[in-house]
């Protein structure tokens, strides 16, 4: 059984809260991908190693999908204080342990499952809450439509739907770079997109400014000054020919981050 099938097989059949214990970062990513597509589900309580959480949430896609689950009150996250040998997904009626080669070991033995569930239910209650800063996907889209416009929001949806990875790594474009590129394709002011990004919680205005400079130096975007009625001129973002005609389905992986 594939790792992500643990969620899809168990959750639709259960009414009680599930416990997801000690998943690896790749398991967290698979879980977020699966769970965010299920609108009506019992709550999952996630107890994970802080390092694995950090690695998983390095990806904007994983972090924003997880934030969406938290926003829906379908997920709560706390951090492990003591190491756990295995990854465990358990409800009050079944416990599953993933093993190598995408297989798992499961048990419905009432005594064993009760013991496992009771142990980690207690650990979860005693654990410290994990605070995720990344905004939920629905909040990103809603505020983007309200503050920037439908065209940029529609383009972002297409990029995210086909993205393999969007992170703050040096290999892939970060969400900040993606937003600046889409803003440039739609001739949005740098001030507007960076203020939206800061207000939403994606990144600070300073981070957007640094990324703009890197993209401009790499010849990926251009800027022009727009004289305001009052105050200092603002910069309008413009796309180069390469970006203006780029395929949004491959944008996130075909163009490498200049940062």
DRENTOR-825242 format. One line per field, with one value per residue: residue number from 0; residue in one letter; x, y, z of N, C-alpha, C in turn. Coordinates in pm, whole numbers. Example, Ala and Ser with C-alpha at 12.3 -4.5 7.8 and 13.67 -1.06 7.14 Angstrom:
num <- [0,1]
residuo <- [a,s]
nc1 <- [1319,1285]
nc2 <- [-569,-225]
nc3 <- [780,708]
cac1 <- [1230,1367]
cac2 <- [-450,-106]
cac3 <- [780,714]
cc1 <- [1320,1290]
cc2 <- [-330,3]
cc3 <- [780,787]
***
This chain:
num <- [0,1,2,3,4,5,6,7,8,9,10,11,12,13,14,15,16,17,18,19,20,21,22,23,24,25,26,27,28,29,30,31,32,33,34,35,36,37,38,39,40,41,42,43,44,45,46,47,48,49,50,51,52,53,54,55,56,57,58,59,60,61,62,63,64,65,66,67,68,69,70,71,72,73,74,75,76,77,78,79,80,81,82,83,84,85,86,87,88,89,90,91,92,93,94,95,96,97,98,99,100,101,102,103,104,105,106,107,108,109,110,111,112,113,114,115,116,117,118,119,120,121,122,123,124,125,126,127,128,129,130,131,132,133,134,135,136,137,138,139,140,141,142,143,144,145,146,147,148,149,150,151,152,153,154,155,156,157,158,159,160,161,162,163,164,165,166,167,168,169,170,171,172,173,174,175,176,177,178,179,180,181,182,183,184,185,186,187,188,189,190,191,192,193,194,195,196,197,198,199,200,201,202,203,204,205,206,207,208,209,210,211,212,213,214,215,216,217,218,219,220,221,222,223,224,225,226,227,228,229,230,231,232,233,234,235,236,237,238,239,240,241,242,243,244,245,246,247,248,249,250,251,252,253,254,255,256,257,258]
residuo <- [x,x,x,x,x,x,x,x,x,x,x,x,x,x,x,x,x,x,x,x,x,x,x,x,x,x,x,x,x,x,x,x,x,x,x,x,x,x,x,x,x,x,x,x,x,x,x,x,x,x,x,x,x,x,x,x,x,x,x,x,x,x,x,x,x,x,x,x,x,x,x,x,x,x,x,x,x,x,x,x,x,x,x,x,x,x,x,x,x,x,x,x,x,x,x,x,x,x,x,x,x,x,x,x,x,x,x,x,x,x,x,x,x,x,x,x,x,x,x,x,x,x,x,x,x,x,x,x,x,x,x,x,x,x,x,x,x,x,x,x,x,x,x,x,x,x,x,x,x,x,x,x,x,x,x,x,x,x,x,x,x,x,x,x,x,x,x,x,x,x,x,x,x,x,x,x,x,x,x,x,x,x,x,x,x,x,x,x,x,x,x,x,x,x,x,x,x,x,x,x,x,x,x,x,x,x,x,x,x,x,x,x,x,x,x,x,x,x,x,x,x,x,x,x,x,x,x,x,x,x,x,x,x,x,x,x,x,x,x,x,x,x,x,x,x,x,x,x,x,x,x,x,x,x,x,x,x,x,x]
nc1 <- [85,62,218,62,-190,-267,-397,-617,-748,-821,-939,-1195,-1364,-1387,-1509,-1403,-1135,-813,-476,-162,154,491,567,775,931,865,642,469,431,299,71,-48,-106,-302,-497,-593,-769,-999,-1292,-1474,-1398,-1287,-1103,-748,-481,-164,153,476,829,1024,1228,1156,914,1005,1160,960,790,946,882,662,420,351,342,139,-84,-106,-157,-406,-559,-543,-677,-934,-997,-936,-702,-452,-137,135,450,694,838,1003,1195,1040,1022,893,680,342,0,-303,-634,-909,-981,-809,-465,-185,131,365,597,899,929,680,477,268,206,-73,-317,-612,-662,-828,-716,-444,-462,-602,-413,-199,-325,-410,-163,-36,-228,-218,43,18,-159,3,199,376,222,250,328,237,347,294,50,-285,-389,-640,-674,-462,-542,-794,-731,-550,-709,-873,-697,-505,-591,-798,-667,-396,-439,-565,-355,-169,-302,-290,-14,43,-110,32,283,585,747,766,964,1189,1438,1757,1740,1475,1218,1109,807,784,935,784,544,630,706,460,323,472,410,158,183,188,222,526,506,239,220,415,324,82,190,328,121,-37,124,315,577,817,817,1077,1195,1059,1158,1434,1421,1308,1517,1710,1582,1559,1828,1900,1781,1518,1289,1166,1161,970,950,675,522,371,79,134,427,702,816,681,754,674,624,749,729,983,1031,1066,941,686,576,599,526,284,243,486,643,742,946,1100,1229,1504,1586,1731,1837]
nc2 <- [-120,216,498,733,631,547,754,805,562,512,744,823,629,665,817,919,1123,1107,1000,1103,1003,1089,1124,1125,1389,1364,1205,1375,1565,1409,1344,1602,1667,1474,1505,1768,1765,1656,1761,1723,1582,1379,1513,1534,1470,1572,1467,1544,1535,1826,1889,1740,1860,2117,2062,1964,2184,2364,2365,2565,2478,2243,2354,2553,2403,2248,2452,2523,2301,2335,2578,2498,2362,2093,1982,1962,2052,1933,1914,1654,1550,1345,1092,874,547,445,543,615,575,616,534,506,251,121,65,167,100,230,63,-42,-19,82,-48,-158,-230,-335,-326,-434,-522,-495,-453,-396,-173,7,50,169,397,525,579,764,957,1068,1167,1356,1542,1646,1773,2047,2308,2355,2629,2740,2955,3009,3121,2996,2824,2902,3153,3292,3293,3427,3684,3770,3797,4003,4218,4238,4125,3931,3812,3765,3595,3377,3291,3217,3000,2819,2780,2664,2434,2272,2264,2112,2167,2436,2642,2791,2734,2723,2601,2577,2810,3043,3107,3381,3475,3360,3505,3765,3734,3667,3900,4078,3984,4079,4348,4475,4696,4707,4788,4725,4440,4356,4465,4329,4070,4091,4163,3935,3742,3600,3692,3947,4298,4372,4129,4076,4292,4234,3997,4093,4253,4056,3903,4097,4159,3916,3931,3857,3996,4332,4683,4986,5332,5483,5779,5917,6100,6227,6220,5977,5826,5512,5165,4988,4653,4461,4210,4024,3921,3647,3565,3662,3495,3249,2910,2848,2608,2486,2672,2695,2510,2514,2758,2867,2963,3280,3355]
nc3 <- [0,-92,64,88,73,321,450,270,270,538,660,533,635,901,1203,1433,1571,1414,1475,1372,1375,1404,1121,827,633,358,377,507,307,112,256,295,27,-33,173,153,-55,40,151,366,652,930,1209,1205,1418,1439,1529,1534,1451,1501,1315,1087,1027,963,733,561,536,409,151,-22,-131,16,273,248,178,406,589,496,574,850,874,804,1026,1030,1097,1345,1483,1670,1845,1870,2172,2256,2088,1846,1729,1497,1218,1265,1195,1333,1436,1668,1618,1443,1369,1180,1043,835,620,451,88,15,153,429,777,950,1216,1378,1625,1923,2185,2138,1961,2120,2319,2174,2064,2298,2424,2247,2222,2476,2470,2269,2382,2579,2439,2273,2089,1736,1538,1231,986,719,484,424,124,19,131,18,-254,-238,-129,-318,-547,-457,-398,-603,-853,-1083,-1302,-1231,-1015,-1142,-1306,-1113,-996,-1208,-1230,-976,-991,-1159,-1061,-962,-751,-531,-361,-123,-206,-381,-621,-730,-828,-588,-397,-376,-594,-800,-769,-827,-1094,-1215,-1154,-1308,-1563,-1578,-1548,-1292,-1013,-823,-557,-494,-520,-339,-100,-76,-48,196,374,356,458,326,263,358,259,207,135,-104,-249,-267,-414,-649,-746,-797,-997,-1192,-1241,-1350,-1592,-1625,-1554,-1604,-1515,-1485,-1413,-1252,-1242,-962,-845,-608,-408,-414,-723,-834,-904,-1193,-1270,-1538,-1788,-1953,-2297,-2288,-2050,-2089,-2275,-2163,-2068,-1836,-1711,-1684,-1570,-1304,-1281,-1512,-1524,-1350,-1015,-957,-717]
cac1 <- [0,139,211,-48,-316,-303,-498,-737,-819,-871,-1016,-1337,-1440,-1379,-1571,-1323,-1008,-698,-345,-54,270,629,588,889,892,800,510,390,395,197,-51,-109,-161,-424,-597,-651,-874,-1115,-1354,-1543,-1321,-1256,-981,-624,-388,-30,260,591,961,1038,1313,1079,819,1078,1194,838,731,1036,804,542,301,317,307,11,-190,-120,-224,-547,-620,-555,-783,-1062,-1007,-923,-569,-376,1,219,585,741,942,1093,1196,954,1095,821,569,217,-127,-397,-762,-943,-1016,-706,-332,-108,272,428,729,970,869,543,385,242,156,-189,-381,-740,-675,-877,-626,-324,-496,-636,-288,-125,-399,-406,-28,-3,-326,-162,161,-28,-217,111,299,367,161,338,267,275,331,250,-95,-360,-408,-763,-651,-375,-623,-896,-672,-488,-816,-924,-597,-424,-676,-831,-572,-280,-488,-586,-224,-108,-369,-238,124,40,-170,129,416,646,803,791,1024,1286,1569,1825,1713,1344,1166,1033,674,803,977,667,449,688,700,320,293,535,331,34,221,146,323,603,451,113,240,492,236,-7,267,356,-6,-87,214,405,713,823,843,1221,1221,1011,1250,1558,1392,1289,1650,1775,1515,1593,1969,1907,1718,1390,1185,1210,1078,963,900,541,511,242,34,205,527,806,771,676,803,583,695,724,787,1061,964,1074,840,553,527,634,417,262,246,625,714,809,1063,1182,1309,1574,1595,1859,1880]
cac2 <- [0,339,571,828,560,534,857,792,439,510,860,827,528,691,937,971,1185,1019,1046,1077,1012,1079,1109,1189,1507,1324,1156,1495,1624,1323,1361,1731,1657,1393,1554,1897,1739,1601,1876,1686,1471,1389,1586,1460,1532,1539,1480,1522,1588,1963,1890,1690,1965,2225,2016,1955,2317,2439,2376,2648,2400,2160,2441,2622,2301,2216,2567,2515,2202,2398,2679,2426,2290,1952,1938,2035,2003,1951,1862,1544,1579,1230,1018,758,463,425,630,547,642,535,578,425,116,59,128,132,140,215,-2,-20,-60,130,-139,-121,-331,-279,-411,-391,-586,-390,-426,-332,-42,93,84,261,522,588,629,883,1059,1135,1243,1472,1639,1707,1831,2189,2338,2405,2743,2749,3094,3017,3137,2890,2845,2976,3293,3347,3320,3527,3817,3805,3846,4129,4325,4248,4104,3793,3757,3713,3482,3265,3241,3147,2870,2730,2745,2574,2307,2192,2279,1999,2219,2579,2656,2900,2677,2788,2532,2612,2943,3055,3166,3525,3493,3330,3615,3878,3702,3681,4043,4140,3945,4156,4489,4519,4774,4636,4823,4655,4296,4335,4494,4213,3957,4113,4158,3798,3659,3522,3741,4090,4384,4367,4004,4097,4386,4161,3903,4174,4292,3936,3869,4202,4139,3795,3958,3788,4099,4470,4777,5123,5422,5538,5900,5931,6238,6277,6130,5921,5736,5369,5080,4891,4532,4425,4081,4014,3837,3507,3540,3696,3382,3125,2816,2850,2471,2447,2792,2680,2422,2543,2877,2846,3081,3352,3390]
cac3 <- [0,-98,190,93,82,462,475,189,305,675,703,495,707,1045,1258,1544,1530,1388,1519,1276,1464,1357,977,762,557,234,413,536,178,52,337,263,-108,-30,268,114,-154,109,218,489,708,1073,1239,1223,1512,1389,1627,1447,1485,1449,1197,973,994,896,599,481,514,322,28,-8,-163,131,386,226,185,548,650,457,661,982,862,802,1153,1001,1137,1447,1483,1788,1822,1952,2270,2263,1961,1824,1634,1373,1180,1298,1168,1410,1490,1785,1577,1360,1369,1061,1045,703,617,325,-40,5,218,568,869,1020,1317,1434,1755,2014,2297,2085,1907,2234,2386,2088,2056,2429,2449,2168,2257,2594,2428,2192,2475,2657,2349,2242,1960,1630,1469,1090,942,579,470,356,-19,-10,170,-86,-374,-210,-114,-446,-634,-405,-394,-725,-970,-1121,-1399,-1158,-936,-1233,-1349,-1000,-984,-1312,-1192,-862,-1030,-1233,-1002,-891,-626,-517,-229,-114,-237,-492,-747,-781,-800,-463,-417,-396,-734,-883,-762,-900,-1237,-1257,-1147,-1424,-1681,-1576,-1531,-1160,-941,-721,-425,-471,-499,-218,14,-64,4,338,447,354,539,240,285,382,143,180,63,-240,-315,-300,-523,-769,-794,-852,-1123,-1287,-1278,-1432,-1720,-1632,-1552,-1619,-1440,-1532,-1310,-1274,-1158,-893,-829,-491,-354,-498,-830,-803,-1012,-1253,-1313,-1678,-1825,-2076,-2397,-2243,-1948,-2140,-2355,-2092,-2037,-1692,-1659,-1656,-1525,-1174,-1289,-1629,-1494,-1224,-928,-961,-582]
cc1 <- [88,117,90,-184,-358,-413,-626,-815,-887,-968,-1163,-1424,-1451,-1452,-1485,-1195,-898,-572,-242,76,400,643,717,839,820,661,416,342,285,64,-122,-173,-295,-533,-665,-763,-1002,-1178,-1412,-1475,-1307,-1122,-863,-535,-248,75,390,718,975,1123,1240,974,887,1113,1072,787,828,970,679,416,257,270,170,-106,-214,-192,-372,-622,-641,-667,-921,-1090,-1009,-789,-518,-239,68,351,624,850,1047,1084,1097,1016,1026,727,440,99,-234,-526,-790,-973,-910,-576,-254,34,328,565,789,889,720,439,364,196,40,-245,-512,-766,-714,-780,-502,-354,-529,-511,-210,-195,-393,-272,-3,-108,-276,-42,120,-79,-110,211,272,309,264,264,324,246,275,99,-159,-381,-531,-749,-563,-458,-723,-838,-605,-592,-864,-826,-523,-506,-692,-726,-452,-322,-508,-453,-154,-171,-315,-95,122,-16,-71,269,463,697,812,841,1114,1427,1632,1791,1580,1308,1091,896,686,843,861,570,500,681,557,276,351,459,203,56,168,258,393,545,327,135,319,411,138,68,296,229,-59,-3,306,550,708,843,991,1259,1176,1107,1380,1536,1371,1423,1720,1713,1548,1738,1986,1839,1582,1271,1249,1118,1076,904,764,526,374,201,107,309,624,747,773,715,694,667,652,793,873,984,960,961,699,492,553,509,400,268,386,708,798,934,1154,1274,1372,1585,1730,1914,1986]
cc2 <- [124,421,664,759,535,633,829,666,450,623,856,731,558,819,1000,1035,1081,1082,1006,1107,995,1055,1176,1304,1471,1267,1272,1560,1543,1336,1491,1729,1585,1462,1681,1880,1688,1712,1840,1563,1489,1458,1491,1539,1481,1568,1444,1585,1728,1970,1842,1793,2078,2186,2012,2092,2412,2459,2459,2567,2314,2245,2505,2525,2260,2328,2569,2415,2258,2499,2614,2353,2139,1895,2026,1969,2034,1879,1753,1591,1469,1153,901,676,456,541,551,635,558,609,493,281,47,139,75,186,122,149,20,-69,-27,30,-94,-243,-268,-379,-348,-457,-481,-354,-351,-190,55,140,189,397,598,650,760,993,1138,1220,1369,1581,1714,1784,1978,2210,2394,2515,2755,2888,3107,3031,3020,2926,2929,3123,3362,3385,3432,3668,3863,3860,3984,4244,4344,4227,3958,3732,3695,3590,3359,3206,3166,3009,2771,2687,2641,2437,2215,2196,2150,2045,2371,2600,2778,2847,2752,2725,2577,2757,2940,3113,3316,3553,3465,3448,3738,3856,3718,3827,4115,4107,4027,4305,4549,4600,4688,4663,4740,4507,4270,4366,4380,4095,3971,4103,4015,3706,3572,3563,3892,4167,4381,4242,4016,4190,4316,4065,3977,4211,4173,3897,3970,4186,4017,3814,3892,3885,4235,4559,4912,5210,5478,5660,5909,6078,6305,6173,6077,5833,5590,5290,4987,4772,4496,4293,4095,3925,3691,3476,3567,3580,3248,3041,2809,2711,2427,2561,2766,2594,2451,2663,2860,2977,3148,3384,3292]
cc3 <- [0,28,198,106,227,495,400,224,441,706,660,574,856,1083,1366,1492,1510,1446,1415,1350,1387,1206,932,674,427,260,445,406,110,125,302,125,-108,53,222,11,-91,193,355,548,859,1093,1256,1319,1478,1496,1556,1501,1424,1323,1072,930,917,753,508,442,445,186,53,-33,-45,248,368,227,330,621,615,544,802,981,865,934,1132,1049,1250,1458,1616,1766,1921,2048,2274,2131,1961,1712,1498,1342,1202,1259,1236,1442,1613,1748,1492,1370,1249,1075,905,717,479,206,-48,56,363,646,945,1118,1361,1568,1860,2125,2250,2039,2021,2306,2307,2086,2188,2461,2375,2183,2378,2557,2352,2286,2553,2572,2322,2103,1863,1553,1328,1039,802,569,395,209,-50,26,67,-208,-350,-204,-243,-543,-588,-423,-526,-851,-1007,-1213,-1329,-1077,-1023,-1278,-1235,-983,-1087,-1280,-1080,-898,-1099,-1173,-937,-755,-635,-375,-228,-138,-354,-625,-809,-749,-667,-493,-438,-541,-829,-885,-837,-1051,-1290,-1253,-1268,-1552,-1692,-1545,-1400,-1095,-837,-583,-395,-441,-371,-93,34,-1,152,421,458,441,456,263,305,252,106,103,-82,-316,-355,-416,-654,-830,-859,-986,-1231,-1334,-1368,-1568,-1737,-1624,-1573,-1535,-1510,-1422,-1351,-1184,-1092,-887,-713,-448,-457,-608,-782,-927,-1062,-1302,-1455,-1709,-1950,-2173,-2354,-2145,-1999,-2217,-2287,-2065,-1886,-1631,-1621,-1598,-1400,-1180,-1408,-1605,-1356,-1145,-941,-821,-530]
***
